[in-house]
């Protein structure tokens, strides 16, 4: 098993808690950051722009993605052009469709051709991957976020999809594939195996990285002790 420092897949921290983000920033293996409106709301942030600018000042030298908030493409474009002005390391997250299932393809092509770095998000099908790649290949740097974890939640194996997506993106040097919404640490090694460029990982999962390579016999004994001690502390009897 490879050590975390030896992986070629880049690990990006996914979250919106400033303390947690700065904790991850101190770890050299964290190569970038992603956020989304759901995570920002969960963190109790009230001023989206102020939060983003504060984080960019605290973390000035690694890529960070911030998402547009509108459901209308004209307003998404206005917001995207404003967000990109916040810093050179900013990637603008554009959802694959709006809430009416209208695809974002014309918008991302226009933004990419204008040099705006993008993170096209919430993809789950190969058709979406192919369509996005066609629109932004050769443009500005662009992440394509395929939500492998959510695909797995439906009972489907995401590995064939992610492997196929790697091949679709291979001819386009400006595109990088993100394995998004991982559910377990092992997903990092799966992303590595299929050739994904990036995997976004929440702080909860990142906290488990210290377990990588742990002796399984030792881990088994620790688990037995945990069950025993918790039962003893609770004072249970049978």
Secondary structure, DSSP 8 states (H G I E B T S, - for coil): ---GGG-SSEEEEE---HHHHHHHHTSTTEEEEE--HHHHHHTT-S-HHHHHHHHHHHS-SSEEEEE---SSHHHHHHHHHHHHTT-TTEEEEEESB-TT--B-HHHHHHHHHTT--EEEEEE-SHHHHHHHHHHHTTSS-EEEEE-HHHHHHTT--SHHHHHHHHHHHTT-TTEEEEE-S--STHHHHHHHHHT-SEEEEEHHHHTTGGGTT--HHHHHHHHHHHHHHHHHHHT---
